[in-house]
Amino acid sequence: MRFDVFTLFPEVFDPYLETSILKRAIDNELLEVHLHNIRNWAADKHHTTDDTPYGGGGGMIMKPEPVFAAVEAELGYPPDCPLILLTPQGKPFNQNMAMKLSEQPRLGLLCGRYEGIDERIRQHLVSKEISIGDYVLSGGELPALVLIETIARLIPGMLGDPKGAADDSFASSLLEYPHYTRPPTFRGWEVPDILLSGNHASINQWHRKQALQRTLKRRPDLLTKADLSQSDIEQLYEIIRNTKLEIPNEIKEIIKK
């Protein structure tokens, strides 16, 4: 899979892309990340990429000319792959969106900066807008890295465990179960006996129950999207009966079914 990233600060990306999973994926030719410095397409000798907004207001606005020139040079016009603008105004990013985007062989990522971008970029160049959360950053570089890693993890061969991405939190609309490793006793705190039993069927059942319980306590909203079996519903009912959790009405409706 290939990412083409359009940014004013390409140097932000290299340290992260040269680390751990992403580095191995790039070295193994599972992933390509091409960084395009928008300043290289600025027409004046000062490489100007921003200007004051018409009508007044604070901050500077990214100019349309260098952004259009950069994207057209690398992706054509209209772009021959989806061009995603990273912006607080975009649709909230989630695992389902990552899964759909991972089906694309190539994606363009446009990193905004300053107060924003000229609206004509949004209207005539961008195909999708994505936000990684309801807060404001200085630019789209960190969100772009979030998208690259989240989507790249879903590429076959990216992770050592073929089922690793499927087991991650949110992949199945459930939070992941607790994990333990050696030593079995640390400062008097024990690893649950079931995990040391070697009984894989019982361990899988424990994992599922813990995932249901953790999701119910921390993110009950996710349960409305989860594919729950009758056994899952019975386990949720038992968890609710044995705890004093405040259960949202929509979750109560799921349990009743």
C-alpha positions as CSV (number, residue, x, y, z in Angstrom):
1,M,0.0,0.0,0.0
2,R,1.2,3.5,-0.8
3,F,0.6,6.8,1.0
4,D,1.4,10.2,-0.6
5,V,1.7,12.8,2.2
6,F,1.5,16.5,1.3
7,T,2.9,18.6,4.1
8,L,4.9,21.7,4.9
9,F,6.9,19.8,7.5
10,P,8.1,16.5,6.0
11,E,10.8,16.2,8.6
12,V,8.2,15.4,11.2
13,F,7.6,11.9,9.7
14,D,11.0,10.3,9.3
15,P,11.7,9.5,13.0
16,Y,8.4,7.6,13.4
17,L,8.5,5.9,10.0
18,E,12.0,4.6,10.8
19,T,10.8,2.8,13.9
20,S,9.4,-0.6,14.8
21,I,6.4,-2.0,12.8
22,L,6.3,0.7,10.1
23,K,10.1,0.5,9.4
24,R,9.8,-3.3,9.0
25,A,6.8,-2.9,6.7
26,I,8.7,-0.3,4.5
27,D,11.8,-2.5,4.5
28,N,9.7,-5.5,3.4
29,E,8.0,-3.5,0.7
30,L,4.6,-3.9,2.2
31,L,4.2,-0.2,2.7
32,E,5.4,2.9,0.9
33,V,5.2,6.4,2.3
34,H,6.2,9.2,0.0
35,L,6.6,12.7,1.5
36,H,5.9,15.7,-0.7
37,N,7.0,19.2,0.6
38,I,4.3,21.6,-0.5
39,R,6.9,24.5,-0.4
40,N,8.7,22.9,-3.4
41,W,5.7,24.0,-5.5
42,A,5.5,27.6,-4.3
43,A,6.1,29.9,-7.3
44,D,7.9,32.8,-5.6
45,K,11.6,32.9,-4.4
46,H,10.5,32.9,-0.7
47,H,8.5,29.7,-1.2
48,T,5.3,31.3,0.3
49,T,2.6,28.9,1.1
50,D,0.3,31.0,3.2
51,D,-1.4,34.4,3.2
52,T,-3.8,36.6,5.2
53,P,-7.5,35.7,4.9
54,Y,-9.9,37.8,2.9
55,G,-12.4,39.5,5.1
56,G,-10.1,39.6,8.1
57,G,-9.7,37.3,11.0
58,G,-6.8,35.9,12.9
59,G,-4.1,33.6,11.6
60,M,-2.9,32.7,8.1
61,I,-4.5,30.5,5.4
62,M,-2.7,28.0,3.2
63,K,-2.7,29.2,-0.4
64,P,-4.4,27.1,-3.1
65,E,-1.6,27.4,-5.8
66,P,1.2,25.4,-4.2
67,V,-1.3,22.8,-2.9
68,F,-2.9,22.2,-6.3
69,A,0.4,22.2,-8.0
70,A,1.9,19.6,-5.6
71,V,-1.1,17.3,-5.7
72,E,-1.5,17.6,-9.5
73,A,2.2,16.8,-10.0
74,E,2.0,13.6,-7.9
75,L,-1.6,12.4,-8.3
76,G,-2.9,14.2,-11.3
77,Y,-6.2,16.2,-11.5
78,P,-8.6,15.0,-10.5
79,P,-6.4,12.9,-8.1
80,D,-6.2,9.3,-9.2
81,C,-6.6,8.1,-5.6
82,P,-8.6,9.4,-2.6
83,L,-7.1,12.6,-1.2
84,I,-7.8,13.0,2.5
85,L,-7.6,16.3,4.3
86,L,-6.7,16.0,8.0
87,T,-8.9,18.6,9.7
88,P,-10.9,19.0,13.0
89,Q,-13.9,19.5,10.7
90,G,-13.7,16.0,9.3
91,K,-15.6,12.8,10.0
92,P,-14.3,11.2,13.2
93,F,-11.8,8.5,12.5
94,N,-12.5,4.9,13.7
95,Q,-11.5,1.3,13.1
96,N,-14.2,0.7,10.6
97,M,-13.1,3.6,8.6
98,A,-9.5,2.3,8.8
99,M,-10.6,-1.1,7.5
100,K,-12.4,0.5,4.5
101,L,-9.4,2.7,3.7
102,S,-7.0,-0.2,3.9
103,E,-8.7,-1.7,0.8
104,Q,-7.3,1.2,-1.3
105,P,-3.9,0.5,-2.9
106,R,-3.0,4.2,-2.6
107,L,-4.1,7.1,-0.5
108,G,-3.2,10.8,-0.5
109,L,-3.0,12.7,2.8
110,L,-3.1,16.5,2.9
111,C,-1.8,18.1,6.2
112,G,-3.4,21.4,6.9
113,R,-1.5,24.1,8.9
114,Y,-2.0,27.6,10.3
115,E,-5.6,28.8,10.6
116,G,-6.8,26.5,7.8
117,I,-6.8,26.0,4.0
118,D,-8.2,28.0,1.2
119,E,-11.8,26.7,0.7
120,R,-11.2,26.0,-3.0
121,I,-8.8,23.2,-2.0
122,R,-11.5,21.6,0.1
123,Q,-14.1,22.0,-2.7
124,H,-12.2,21.0,-5.8
125,L,-9.3,18.8,-4.7
126,V,-10.1,16.9,-1.5
127,S,-12.3,13.8,-1.6
128,K,-12.6,13.1,2.1
129,E,-12.1,14.9,5.4
130,I,-11.1,13.1,8.5
131,S,-10.6,14.2,12.2
132,I,-8.8,12.1,14.8
133,G,-10.7,13.8,17.7
134,D,-12.5,16.8,19.0
135,Y,-9.5,18.9,19.7
136,V,-7.2,21.2,17.7
137,L,-3.5,20.5,16.8
138,S,-1.1,22.8,15.1
139,G,-1.3,20.8,11.9
140,G,-2.3,17.6,10.2
141,E,1.1,15.8,10.5
142,L,0.3,13.9,13.7
143,P,-3.2,12.9,12.4
144,A,-1.6,11.7,9.2
145,L,0.8,9.4,11.1
146,V,-2.2,8.1,13.1
147,L,-3.9,7.2,9.9
148,I,-0.8,5.6,8.4
149,E,-0.2,3.3,11.3
150,T,-3.8,2.4,11.9
151,I,-4.4,1.6,8.3
152,A,-1.0,-0.1,7.8
153,R,-1.7,-2.5,10.7
154,L,-4.5,-4.0,8.6
155,I,-2.3,-4.8,5.6
156,P,-1.7,-8.6,5.4
157,G,1.8,-9.5,6.7
158,M,2.2,-6.3,8.7
159,L,2.0,-7.9,12.1
160,G,3.9,-11.0,13.3
161,D,0.6,-12.6,14.4
162,P,-1.8,-13.0,11.4
163,K,-4.7,-12.5,13.8
164,G,-3.2,-9.6,15.7
165,A,-5.1,-6.8,14.0
166,A,-8.4,-8.7,14.4
167,D,-7.8,-9.1,18.1
168,D,-7.1,-5.4,18.7
169,S,-9.5,-3.2,20.6
170,F,-12.3,-1.7,18.4
171,A,-11.6,-4.3,15.6
172,S,-14.6,-6.3,16.9
173,S,-16.3,-3.4,18.6
174,L,-15.0,-4.7,21.9
175,L,-12.2,-3.5,24.0
176,E,-9.3,-6.0,24.3
177,Y,-9.1,-8.3,27.3
178,P,-6.3,-7.9,29.9
179,H,-2.8,-9.2,29.1
180,Y,-0.2,-10.8,31.4
181,T,3.3,-12.1,31.0
182,R,6.2,-13.5,33.1
183,P,6.7,-13.5,36.0
184,P,3.6,-15.3,37.3
185,T,3.9,-13.4,40.6
186,F,5.0,-9.8,40.9
187,R,5.0,-8.0,44.2
188,G,2.4,-10.4,45.4
189,W,0.1,-9.8,42.4
190,E,-0.8,-13.1,40.7
191,V,-1.6,-13.9,37.1
192,P,-5.1,-15.4,36.9
193,D,-4.9,-19.2,37.3
194,I,-6.9,-19.8,34.1
195,L,-4.1,-18.3,32.0
196,L,-1.6,-20.8,33.4
197,S,-3.9,-23.8,33.0
198,G,-3.0,-24.7,29.4
199,N,-6.7,-25.2,28.7
200,H,-7.1,-23.1,25.6
201,A,-10.9,-23.4,25.4
202,S,-11.3,-22.1,28.9
203,I,-8.7,-19.4,28.2
204,N,-10.7,-18.2,25.1
205,Q,-13.9,-18.1,27.2
206,W,-12.1,-16.1,29.9
207,H,-10.7,-13.7,27.2
208,R,-14.2,-13.2,25.8
209,K,-15.8,-12.5,29.1
210,Q,-13.1,-10.1,30.1
211,A,-13.5,-8.2,26.9
212,L,-17.2,-8.0,27.4
213,Q,-16.8,-6.8,31.0
214,R,-14.2,-4.2,30.1
215,T,-16.3,-2.8,27.3
216,L,-19.4,-2.7,29.4
217,K,-17.5,-0.8,32.1
218,R,-15.5,1.6,30.0
219,R,-17.2,1.9,26.6
220,P,-20.7,0.6,26.7
221,D,-21.6,2.5,23.6
222,L,-19.4,0.0,21.6
223,L,-21.7,-2.9,22.5
224,T,-24.5,-1.5,20.2
225,K,-22.2,-2.1,17.3
226,A,-20.7,-5.5,18.4
227,D,-21.7,-8.8,16.9
228,L,-22.9,-10.5,20.1
229,S,-23.8,-14.2,20.4
230,Q,-26.5,-15.5,22.7
231,S,-23.6,-16.6,25.0
232,D,-22.2,-13.1,25.0
233,I,-25.6,-11.7,26.0
234,E,-26.0,-14.2,28.8
235,Q,-22.5,-13.2,30.1
236,L,-23.4,-9.5,29.9
237,Y,-26.5,-10.2,31.9
238,E,-24.5,-12.1,34.5
239,I,-21.9,-9.3,34.7
240,I,-24.6,-6.7,35.2
241,R,-26.4,-8.8,37.8
242,N,-23.1,-9.2,39.8
243,T,-22.1,-5.5,39.7
244,K,-23.5,-2.1,40.5
245,L,-22.8,-0.6,37.1
246,E,-25.1,2.1,35.7
247,I,-26.2,0.6,32.4
248,P,-27.4,2.8,29.5
249,N,-30.9,2.1,28.3
250,E,-29.7,1.0,24.8
251,I,-27.5,-1.7,26.4
252,K,-30.5,-2.9,28.5
253,E,-32.4,-3.3,25.3
254,I,-29.6,-5.5,23.9
255,I,-29.7,-7.7,27.1
256,K,-33.4,-8.1,26.9
257,K,-33.1,-9.4,23.3
